[in-house]
Amino acid sequence: MYQQTGDFQLSVTTTFRGTYSVNGGPNMPIPGTGQFASPSQKVSVWRSITRNYADNCIVNPRGEGCPGLP
């Protein structure tokens, strides 16, 4: 969450695990994890709004952001 507007550098690191199977046999885990980082990109945040809600649209269907309300 960004507390103010401005330009920020952003990068993402993805971590994953996998499995493999030989000739239809059982799935076996691949030891360890793989990690890949994206190149850094500039992100422009134009406006940030923070709101806390005590309930959801099922509990309060007239709450802010619920379908059917402006």
HTML snippet that shows the backbone in 3Dmol.js (N, CA, C, O; Angstrom):
<script src="https://3Dmol.org/build/3Dmol-min.js"></script>
<div id="view" style="width:600px;height:400px;position:relative"></div>
<script>
const pdb = `
ATOM      1  N   MET A   1       0.844  -1.162   0.000  1.00  0.00           N
ATOM      2  CA  MET A   1       0.000   0.000   0.000  1.00  0.00           C
ATOM      3  C   MET A   1       0.899   1.238   0.000  1.00  0.00           C
ATOM      4  O   MET A   1       1.889   1.296   0.730  1.00  0.00           O
ATOM      5  N   TYR A   2       0.556   2.195  -0.799  1.00  0.00           N
ATOM      6  CA  TYR A   2       1.317   3.426  -0.880  1.00  0.00           C
ATOM      7  C   TYR A   2       0.577   4.521  -0.115  1.00  0.00           C
ATOM      8  O   TYR A   2      -0.615   4.739  -0.330  1.00  0.00           O
ATOM      9  N   GLN A   3       1.276   5.195   0.759  1.00  0.00           N
ATOM     10  CA  GLN A   3       0.673   6.229   1.603  1.00  0.00           C
ATOM     11  C   GLN A   3       0.637   7.592   0.914  1.00  0.00           C
ATOM     12  O   GLN A   3      -0.054   8.498   1.380  1.00  0.00           O
ATOM     13  N   GLN A   4       1.367   7.749  -0.180  1.00  0.00           N
ATOM     14  CA  GLN A   4       1.409   9.038  -0.860  1.00  0.00           C
ATOM     15  C   GLN A   4       1.565   8.838  -2.366  1.00  0.00           C
ATOM     16  O   GLN A   4       1.903   7.749  -2.829  1.00  0.00           O
ATOM     17  N   THR A   5       1.316   9.898  -3.113  1.00  0.00           N
ATOM     18  CA  THR A   5       1.481   9.836  -4.557  1.00  0.00           C
ATOM     19  C   THR A   5       2.952  10.011  -4.919  1.00  0.00           C
ATOM     20  O   THR A   5       3.745  10.504  -4.117  1.00  0.00           O
ATOM     21  N   GLY A   6       3.306   9.605  -6.131  1.00  0.00           N
ATOM     22  CA  GLY A   6       4.675   9.760  -6.591  1.00  0.00           C
ATOM     23  C   GLY A   6       5.085   8.591  -7.467  1.00  0.00           C
ATOM     24  O   GLY A   6       4.281   7.711  -7.777  1.00  0.00           O
ATOM     25  N   ASP A   7       6.346   8.599  -7.859  1.00  0.00           N
ATOM     26  CA  ASP A   7       6.922   7.527  -8.668  1.00  0.00           C
ATOM     27  C   ASP A   7       7.753   6.621  -7.764  1.00  0.00           C
ATOM     28  O   ASP A   7       8.549   7.099  -6.956  1.00  0.00           O
ATOM     29  N   PHE A   8       7.562   5.318  -7.905  1.00  0.00           N
ATOM     30  CA  PHE A   8       8.250   4.349  -7.078  1.00  0.00           C
ATOM     31  C   PHE A   8       8.827   3.258  -7.965  1.00  0.00           C
ATOM     32  O   PHE A   8       8.243   2.922  -8.995  1.00  0.00           O
ATOM     33  N   GLN A   9       9.964   2.703  -7.578  1.00  0.00           N
ATOM     34  CA  GLN A   9      10.547   1.570  -8.285  1.00  0.00           C
ATOM     35  C   GLN A   9       9.959   0.293  -7.689  1.00  0.00           C
ATOM     36  O   GLN A   9       9.878   0.151  -6.469  1.00  0.00           O
ATOM     37  N   LEU A  10       9.554  -0.625  -8.548  1.00  0.00           N
ATOM     38  CA  LEU A  10       8.913  -1.857  -8.113  1.00  0.00           C
ATOM     39  C   LEU A  10       9.544  -3.037  -8.828  1.00  0.00           C
ATOM     40  O   LEU A  10       9.775  -2.984 -10.036  1.00  0.00           O
ATOM     41  N   SER A  11       9.823  -4.100  -8.090  1.00  0.00           N
ATOM     42  CA  SER A  11      10.248  -5.355  -8.701  1.00  0.00           C
ATOM     43  C   SER A  11       9.554  -6.487  -7.962  1.00  0.00           C
ATOM     44  O   SER A  11       9.144  -6.331  -6.812  1.00  0.00           O
ATOM     45  N   VAL A  12       9.429  -7.615  -8.626  1.00  0.00           N
ATOM     46  CA  VAL A  12       8.739  -8.772  -8.069  1.00  0.00           C
ATOM     47  C   VAL A  12       9.671  -9.965  -8.123  1.00  0.00           C
ATOM     48  O   VAL A  12      10.332 -10.197  -9.136  1.00  0.00           O
ATOM     49  N   THR A  13       9.727 -10.720  -7.043  1.00  0.00           N
ATOM     50  CA  THR A  13      10.465 -11.972  -7.020  1.00  0.00           C
ATOM     51  C   THR A  13       9.461 -13.108  -6.878  1.00  0.00           C
ATOM     52  O   THR A  13       8.667 -13.130  -5.938  1.00  0.00           O
ATOM     53  N   THR A  14       9.499 -14.043  -7.808  1.00  0.00           N
ATOM     54  CA  THR A  14       8.603 -15.195  -7.791  1.00  0.00           C
ATOM     55  C   THR A  14       9.378 -16.403  -7.287  1.00  0.00           C
ATOM     56  O   THR A  14      10.467 -16.703  -7.776  1.00  0.00           O
ATOM     57  N   THR A  15       8.810 -17.090  -6.308  1.00  0.00           N
ATOM     58  CA  THR A  15       9.409 -18.305  -5.764  1.00  0.00           C
ATOM     59  C   THR A  15       8.454 -19.454  -6.037  1.00  0.00           C
ATOM     60  O   THR A  15       7.252 -19.328  -5.806  1.00  0.00           O
ATOM     61  N   PHE A  16       8.972 -20.568  -6.524  1.00  0.00           N
ATOM     62  CA  PHE A  16       8.089 -21.688  -6.811  1.00  0.00           C
ATOM     63  C   PHE A  16       8.769 -23.007  -6.497  1.00  0.00           C
ATOM     64  O   PHE A  16       9.993 -23.099  -6.404  1.00  0.00           O
ATOM     65  N   ARG A  17       7.928 -24.035  -6.337  1.00  0.00           N
ATOM     66  CA  ARG A  17       8.370 -25.407  -6.148  1.00  0.00           C
ATOM     67  C   ARG A  17       7.694 -26.252  -7.201  1.00  0.00           C
ATOM     68  O   ARG A  17       6.680 -25.839  -7.763  1.00  0.00           O
ATOM     69  N   GLY A  18       8.226 -27.416  -7.480  1.00  0.00           N
ATOM     70  CA  GLY A  18       7.634 -28.250  -8.514  1.00  0.00           C
ATOM     71  C   GLY A  18       7.670 -29.725  -8.165  1.00  0.00           C
ATOM     72  O   GLY A  18       8.295 -30.158  -7.197  1.00  0.00           O
ATOM     73  N   THR A  19       6.968 -30.475  -9.002  1.00  0.00           N
ATOM     74  CA  THR A  19       6.970 -31.933  -8.904  1.00  0.00           C
ATOM     75  C   THR A  19       7.221 -32.496 -10.298  1.00  0.00           C
ATOM     76  O   THR A  19       7.098 -31.787 -11.296  1.00  0.00           O
ATOM     77  N   TYR A  20       7.571 -33.769 -10.353  1.00  0.00           N
ATOM     78  CA  TYR A  20       7.750 -34.438 -11.647  1.00  0.00           C
ATOM     79  C   TYR A  20       7.224 -35.866 -11.539  1.00  0.00           C
ATOM     80  O   TYR A  20       7.059 -36.404 -10.444  1.00  0.00           O
ATOM     81  N   SER A  21       6.969 -36.455 -12.678  1.00  0.00           N
ATOM     82  CA  SER A  21       6.493 -37.825 -12.751  1.00  0.00           C
ATOM     83  C   SER A  21       7.192 -38.494 -13.923  1.00  0.00           C
ATOM     84  O   SER A  21       7.403 -37.862 -14.958  1.00  0.00           O
ATOM     85  N   VAL A  22       7.552 -39.758 -13.778  1.00  0.00           N
ATOM     86  CA  VAL A  22       8.199 -40.515 -14.847  1.00  0.00           C
ATOM     87  C   VAL A  22       7.242 -41.608 -15.309  1.00  0.00           C
ATOM     88  O   VAL A  22       6.821 -42.456 -14.522  1.00  0.00           O
ATOM     89  N   ASN A  23       6.902 -41.575 -16.606  1.00  0.00           N
ATOM     90  CA  ASN A  23       6.045 -42.591 -17.221  1.00  0.00           C
ATOM     91  C   ASN A  23       4.734 -42.813 -16.453  1.00  0.00           C
ATOM     92  O   ASN A  23       4.309 -43.952 -16.260  1.00  0.00           O
ATOM     93  N   GLY A  24       4.112 -41.743 -16.028  1.00  0.00           N
ATOM     94  CA  GLY A  24       2.831 -41.853 -15.343  1.00  0.00           C
ATOM     95  C   GLY A  24       2.930 -42.298 -13.893  1.00  0.00           C
ATOM     96  O   GLY A  24       1.909 -42.587 -13.268  1.00  0.00           O
ATOM     97  N   GLY A  25       4.120 -42.357 -13.353  1.00  0.00           N
ATOM     98  CA  GLY A  25       4.304 -42.764 -11.958  1.00  0.00           C
ATOM     99  C   GLY A  25       3.849 -41.675 -11.000  1.00  0.00           C
ATOM    100  O   GLY A  25       3.270 -40.673 -11.418  1.00  0.00           O
ATOM    101  N   PRO A  26       4.108 -41.874  -9.731  1.00  0.00           N
ATOM    102  CA  PRO A  26       3.670 -40.890  -8.734  1.00  0.00           C
ATOM    103  C   PRO A  26       4.415 -39.564  -8.887  1.00  0.00           C
ATOM    104  O   PRO A  26       5.552 -39.518  -9.358  1.00  0.00           O
ATOM    105  N   ASN A  27       3.747 -38.498  -8.478  1.00  0.00           N
ATOM    106  CA  ASN A  27       4.403 -37.186  -8.479  1.00  0.00           C
ATOM    107  C   ASN A  27       5.459 -37.156  -7.390  1.00  0.00           C
ATOM    108  O   ASN A  27       5.194 -37.514  -6.242  1.00  0.00           O
ATOM    109  N   MET A  28       6.651 -36.729  -7.756  1.00  0.00           N
ATOM    110  CA  MET A  28       7.769 -36.632  -6.825  1.00  0.00           C
ATOM    111  C   MET A  28       8.176 -35.175  -6.713  1.00  0.00           C
ATOM    112  O   MET A  28       8.209 -34.474  -7.724  1.00  0.00           O
ATOM    113  N   PRO A  29       8.490 -34.695  -5.508  1.00  0.00           N
ATOM    114  CA  PRO A  29       8.885 -33.298  -5.360  1.00  0.00           C
ATOM    115  C   PRO A  29      10.280 -33.047  -5.939  1.00  0.00           C
ATOM    116  O   PRO A  29      11.169 -33.892  -5.841  1.00  0.00           O
ATOM    117  N   ILE A  30      10.447 -31.894  -6.529  1.00  0.00           N
ATOM    118  CA  ILE A  30      11.767 -31.439  -6.967  1.00  0.00           C
ATOM    119  C   ILE A  30      12.391 -30.730  -5.773  1.00  0.00           C
ATOM    120  O   ILE A  30      11.798 -29.792  -5.240  1.00  0.00           O
ATOM    121  N   PRO A  31      13.573 -31.157  -5.341  1.00  0.00           N
ATOM    122  CA  PRO A  31      14.172 -30.538  -4.156  1.00  0.00           C
ATOM    123  C   PRO A  31      14.455 -29.051  -4.375  1.00  0.00           C
ATOM    124  O   PRO A  31      14.839 -28.629  -5.466  1.00  0.00           O
ATOM    125  N   GLY A  32      14.259 -28.282  -3.331  1.00  0.00           N
ATOM    126  CA  GLY A  32      14.573 -26.861  -3.372  1.00  0.00           C
ATOM    127  C   GLY A  32      13.470 -26.032  -4.008  1.00  0.00           C
ATOM    128  O   GLY A  32      12.367 -26.519  -4.259  1.00  0.00           O
ATOM    129  N   THR A  33      13.788 -24.781  -4.261  1.00  0.00           N
ATOM    130  CA  THR A  33      12.845 -23.853  -4.885  1.00  0.00           C
ATOM    131  C   THR A  33      13.558 -23.080  -5.981  1.00  0.00           C
ATOM    132  O   THR A  33      14.786 -22.996  -5.994  1.00  0.00           O
ATOM    133  N   GLY A  34      12.789 -22.519  -6.894  1.00  0.00           N
ATOM    134  CA  GLY A  34      13.332 -21.643  -7.923  1.00  0.00           C
ATOM    135  C   GLY A  34      12.912 -20.216  -7.638  1.00  0.00           C
ATOM    136  O   GLY A  34      11.789 -19.976  -7.193  1.00  0.00           O
ATOM    137  N   GLN A  35      13.774 -19.292  -7.880  1.00  0.00           N
ATOM    138  CA  GLN A  35      13.451 -17.876  -7.693  1.00  0.00           C
ATOM    139  C   GLN A  35      13.872 -17.091  -8.919  1.00  0.00           C
ATOM    140  O   GLN A  35      14.972 -17.255  -9.447  1.00  0.00           O
ATOM    141  N   PHE A  36      12.961 -16.231  -9.355  1.00  0.00           N
ATOM    142  CA  PHE A  36      13.241 -15.349 -10.475  1.00  0.00           C
ATOM    143  C   PHE A  36      12.791 -13.951 -10.105  1.00  0.00           C
ATOM    144  O   PHE A  36      11.670 -13.762  -9.633  1.00  0.00           O
ATOM    145  N   ALA A  37      13.646 -12.981 -10.312  1.00  0.00           N
ATOM    146  CA  ALA A  37      13.326 -11.587 -10.014  1.00  0.00           C
ATOM    147  C   ALA A  37      13.085 -10.842 -11.318  1.00  0.00           C
ATOM    148  O   ALA A  37      13.791 -11.045 -12.305  1.00  0.00           O
ATOM    149  N   SER A  38      12.080  -9.980 -11.308  1.00  0.00           N
ATOM    150  CA  SER A  38      11.804  -9.160 -12.490  1.00  0.00           C
ATOM    151  C   SER A  38      12.708  -7.940 -12.484  1.00  0.00           C
ATOM    152  O   SER A  38      13.197  -7.530 -11.432  1.00  0.00           O
ATOM    153  N   PRO A  39      12.929  -7.364 -13.646  1.00  0.00           N
ATOM    154  CA  PRO A  39      13.642  -6.087 -13.673  1.00  0.00           C
ATOM    155  C   PRO A  39      12.800  -5.025 -12.972  1.00  0.00           C
ATOM    156  O   PRO A  39      11.571  -5.098 -12.973  1.00  0.00           O
ATOM    157  N   SER A  40      13.450  -4.066 -12.390  1.00  0.00           N
ATOM    158  CA  SER A  40      12.754  -2.985 -11.707  1.00  0.00           C
ATOM    159  C   SER A  40      11.998  -2.113 -12.713  1.00  0.00           C
ATOM    160  O   SER A  40      12.505  -1.812 -13.794  1.00  0.00           O
ATOM    161  N   GLN A  41      10.792  -1.718 -12.346  1.00  0.00           N
ATOM    162  CA  GLN A  41       9.953  -0.868 -13.194  1.00  0.00           C
ATOM    163  C   GLN A  41       9.464   0.320 -12.382  1.00  0.00           C
ATOM    164  O   GLN A  41       9.246   0.210 -11.175  1.00  0.00           O
ATOM    165  N   LYS A  42       9.292   1.453 -13.048  1.00  0.00           N
ATOM    166  CA  LYS A  42       8.741   2.624 -12.366  1.00  0.00           C
ATOM    167  C   LYS A  42       7.218   2.507 -12.341  1.00  0.00           C
ATOM    168  O   LYS A  42       6.591   2.216 -13.359  1.00  0.00           O
ATOM    169  N   VAL A  43       6.630   2.739 -11.159  1.00  0.00           N
ATOM    170  CA  VAL A  43       5.187   2.735 -10.983  1.00  0.00           C
ATOM    171  C   VAL A  43       4.789   4.114 -10.490  1.00  0.00           C
ATOM    172  O   VAL A  43       5.359   4.629  -9.528  1.00  0.00           O
ATOM    173  N   SER A  44       3.800   4.714 -11.158  1.00  0.00           N
ATOM    174  CA  SER A  44       3.304   6.024 -10.742  1.00  0.00           C
ATOM    175  C   SER A  44       2.020   5.846  -9.941  1.00  0.00           C
ATOM    176  O   SER A  44       1.032   5.313 -10.445  1.00  0.00           O
ATOM    177  N   VAL A  45       2.044   6.294  -8.697  1.00  0.00           N
ATOM    178  CA  VAL A  45       0.853   6.258  -7.843  1.00  0.00           C
ATOM    179  C   VAL A  45       0.238   7.646  -7.896  1.00  0.00           C
ATOM    180  O   VAL A  45       0.862   8.630  -7.500  1.00  0.00           O
ATOM    181  N   TRP A  46      -0.991   7.715  -8.389  1.00  0.00           N
ATOM    182  CA  TRP A  46      -1.641   9.001  -8.578  1.00  0.00           C
ATOM    183  C   TRP A  46      -2.451   9.415  -7.367  1.00  0.00           C
ATOM    184  O   TRP A  46      -2.541  10.598  -7.040  1.00  0.00           O
ATOM    185  N   ARG A  47      -3.041   8.426  -6.703  1.00  0.00           N
ATOM    186  CA  ARG A  47      -3.866   8.743  -5.549  1.00  0.00           C
ATOM    187  C   ARG A  47      -3.964   7.500  -4.684  1.00  0.00           C
ATOM    188  O   ARG A  47      -4.147   6.395  -5.196  1.00  0.00           O
ATOM    189  N   SER A  48      -3.845   7.672  -3.412  1.00  0.00           N
ATOM    190  CA  SER A  48      -3.996   6.532  -2.511  1.00  0.00           C
ATOM    191  C   SER A  48      -5.059   6.852  -1.473  1.00  0.00           C
ATOM    192  O   SER A  48      -5.076   7.939  -0.895  1.00  0.00           O
ATOM    193  N   ILE A  49      -5.940   5.894  -1.245  1.00  0.00           N
ATOM    194  CA  ILE A  49      -7.010   6.050  -0.269  1.00  0.00           C
ATOM    195  C   ILE A  49      -6.997   4.828   0.633  1.00  0.00           C
ATOM    196  O   ILE A  49      -6.927   3.698   0.149  1.00  0.00           O
ATOM    197  N   THR A  50      -7.062   5.042   1.918  1.00  0.00           N
ATOM    198  CA  THR A  50      -7.121   3.954   2.869  1.00  0.00           C
ATOM    199  C   THR A  50      -8.445   4.024   3.611  1.00  0.00           C
ATOM    200  O   THR A  50      -8.824   5.064   4.149  1.00  0.00           O
ATOM    201  N   ARG A  51      -9.139   2.891   3.627  1.00  0.00           N
ATOM    202  CA  ARG A  51     -10.402   2.808   4.363  1.00  0.00           C
ATOM    203  C   ARG A  51     -10.428   1.483   5.104  1.00  0.00           C
ATOM    204  O   ARG A  51      -9.972   0.464   4.586  1.00  0.00           O
ATOM    205  N   ASN A  52     -10.957   1.501   6.303  1.00  0.00           N
ATOM    206  CA  ASN A  52     -11.155   0.282   7.075  1.00  0.00           C
ATOM    207  C   ASN A  52     -12.647  -0.008   7.149  1.00  0.00           C
ATOM    208  O   ASN A  52     -13.449   0.907   7.335  1.00  0.00           O
ATOM    209  N   TYR A  53     -13.020  -1.264   7.005  1.00  0.00           N
ATOM    210  CA  TYR A  53     -14.422  -1.671   7.043  1.00  0.00           C
ATOM    211  C   TYR A  53     -14.614  -2.705   8.143  1.00  0.00           C
ATOM    212  O   TYR A  53     -13.785  -3.594   8.337  1.00  0.00           O
ATOM    213  N   ALA A  54     -15.729  -2.568   8.858  1.00  0.00           N
ATOM    214  CA  ALA A  54     -16.019  -3.494   9.943  1.00  0.00           C
ATOM    215  C   ALA A  54     -16.769  -4.724   9.451  1.00  0.00           C
ATOM    216  O   ALA A  54     -16.792  -5.745  10.138  1.00  0.00           O
ATOM    217  N   ASP A  55     -17.384  -4.644   8.270  1.00  0.00           N
ATOM    218  CA  ASP A  55     -18.131  -5.787   7.758  1.00  0.00           C
ATOM    219  C   ASP A  55     -18.072  -5.802   6.239  1.00  0.00           C
ATOM    220  O   ASP A  55     -17.447  -4.937   5.625  1.00  0.00           O
ATOM    221  N   ASN A  56     -18.724  -6.784   5.636  1.00  0.00           N
ATOM    222  CA  ASN A  56     -18.696  -6.915   4.185  1.00  0.00           C
ATOM    223  C   ASN A  56     -20.080  -6.657   3.600  1.00  0.00           C
ATOM    224  O   ASN A  56     -21.003  -6.300   4.332  1.00  0.00           O
ATOM    225  N   CYS A  57     -20.234  -6.833   2.292  1.00  0.00           N
ATOM    226  CA  CYS A  57     -21.500  -6.523   1.620  1.00  0.00           C
ATOM    227  C   CYS A  57     -22.604  -7.517   1.976  1.00  0.00           C
ATOM    228  O   CYS A  57     -23.781  -7.211   1.789  1.00  0.00           O
ATOM    229  N   ILE A  58     -22.258  -8.682   2.477  1.00  0.00           N
ATOM    230  CA  ILE A  58     -23.290  -9.621   2.928  1.00  0.00           C
ATOM    231  C   ILE A  58     -23.861  -9.147   4.260  1.00  0.00           C
ATOM    232  O   ILE A  58     -25.075  -9.165   4.460  1.00  0.00           O
ATOM    233  N   VAL A  59     -22.993  -8.727   5.164  1.00  0.00           N
ATOM    234  CA  VAL A  59     -23.431  -8.235   6.467  1.00  0.00           C
ATOM    235  C   VAL A  59     -24.098  -6.869   6.335  1.00  0.00           C
ATOM    236  O   VAL A  59     -25.114  -6.609   6.980  1.00  0.00           O
ATOM    237  N   ASN A  60     -23.531  -5.995   5.501  1.00  0.00           N
ATOM    238  CA  ASN A  60     -24.052  -4.643   5.324  1.00  0.00           C
ATOM    239  C   ASN A  60     -24.161  -4.339   3.828  1.00  0.00           C
ATOM    240  O   ASN A  60     -23.257  -3.719   3.268  1.00  0.00           O
ATOM    241  N   PRO A  61     -25.240  -4.759   3.169  1.00  0.00           N
ATOM    242  CA  PRO A  61     -25.370  -4.577   1.719  1.00  0.00           C
ATOM    243  C   PRO A  61     -25.430  -3.119   1.284  1.00  0.00           C
ATOM    244  O   PRO A  61     -25.308  -2.833   0.093  1.00  0.00           O
ATOM    245  N   ARG A  62     -25.613  -2.193   2.216  1.00  0.00           N
ATOM    246  CA  ARG A  62     -25.645  -0.771   1.869  1.00  0.00           C
ATOM    247  C   ARG A  62     -24.304  -0.091   2.159  1.00  0.00           C
ATOM    248  O   ARG A  62     -24.199   1.134   2.100  1.00  0.00           O
ATOM    249  N   GLY A  63     -23.285  -0.890   2.471  1.00  0.00           N
ATOM    250  CA  GLY A  63     -21.970  -0.320   2.773  1.00  0.00           C
ATOM    251  C   GLY A  63     -21.284   0.239   1.539  1.00  0.00           C
ATOM    252  O   GLY A  63     -21.634  -0.101   0.408  1.00  0.00           O
ATOM    253  N   GLU A  64     -20.311   1.093   1.769  1.00  0.00           N
ATOM    254  CA  GLU A  64     -19.569   1.721   0.683  1.00  0.00           C
ATOM    255  C   GLU A  64     -18.865   0.672  -0.163  1.00  0.00           C
ATOM    256  O   GLU A  64     -18.207  -0.226   0.363  1.00  0.00           O
ATOM    257  N   GLY A  65     -19.009   0.795  -1.489  1.00  0.00           N
ATOM    258  CA  GLY A  65     -18.376  -0.111  -2.420  1.00  0.00           C
ATOM    259  C   GLY A  65     -19.177  -1.359  -2.741  1.00  0.00           C
ATOM    260  O   GLY A  65     -18.754  -2.169  -3.566  1.00  0.00           O
ATOM    261  N   CYS A  66     -20.344  -1.529  -2.094  1.00  0.00           N
ATOM    262  CA  CYS A  66     -21.177  -2.709  -2.371  1.00  0.00           C
ATOM    263  C   CYS A  66     -21.913  -2.515  -3.679  1.00  0.00           C
ATOM    264  O   CYS A  66     -22.254  -1.386  -4.031  1.00  0.00           O
ATOM    265  N   PRO A  67     -22.169  -3.606  -4.418  1.00  0.00           N
ATOM    266  CA  PRO A  67     -22.859  -3.504  -5.708  1.00  0.00           C
ATOM    267  C   PRO A  67     -24.211  -2.801  -5.572  1.00  0.00           C
ATOM    268  O   PRO A  67     -24.942  -2.994  -4.600  1.00  0.00           O
ATOM    269  N   GLY A  68     -24.514  -1.987  -6.569  1.00  0.00           N
ATOM    270  CA  GLY A  68     -25.803  -1.303  -6.600  1.00  0.00           C
ATOM    271  C   GLY A  68     -25.799   0.052  -5.914  1.00  0.00           C
ATOM    272  O   GLY A  68     -26.795   0.771  -5.980  1.00  0.00           O
ATOM    273  N   LEU A  69     -24.711   0.418  -5.261  1.00  0.00           N
ATOM    274  CA  LEU A  69     -24.626   1.725  -4.632  1.00  0.00           C
ATOM    275  C   LEU A  69     -23.615   2.586  -5.374  1.00  0.00           C
ATOM    276  O   LEU A  69     -22.596   2.081  -5.846  1.00  0.00           O
ATOM    277  N   PRO A  70     -23.884   3.862  -5.480  1.00  0.00           N
ATOM    278  CA  PRO A  70     -22.933   4.749  -6.174  1.00  0.00           C
ATOM    279  C   PRO A  70     -21.646   4.919  -5.389  1.00  0.00           C
ATOM    280  O   PRO A  70     -20.744   5.631  -5.831  1.00  0.00           O
TER     281      PRO A  70
END
`;
const viewer = $3Dmol.createViewer("view");
viewer.addModel(pdb, "pdb");
viewer.setStyle({}, {cartoon: {color: "spectrum"}});
viewer.zoomTo();
viewer.render();
</script>
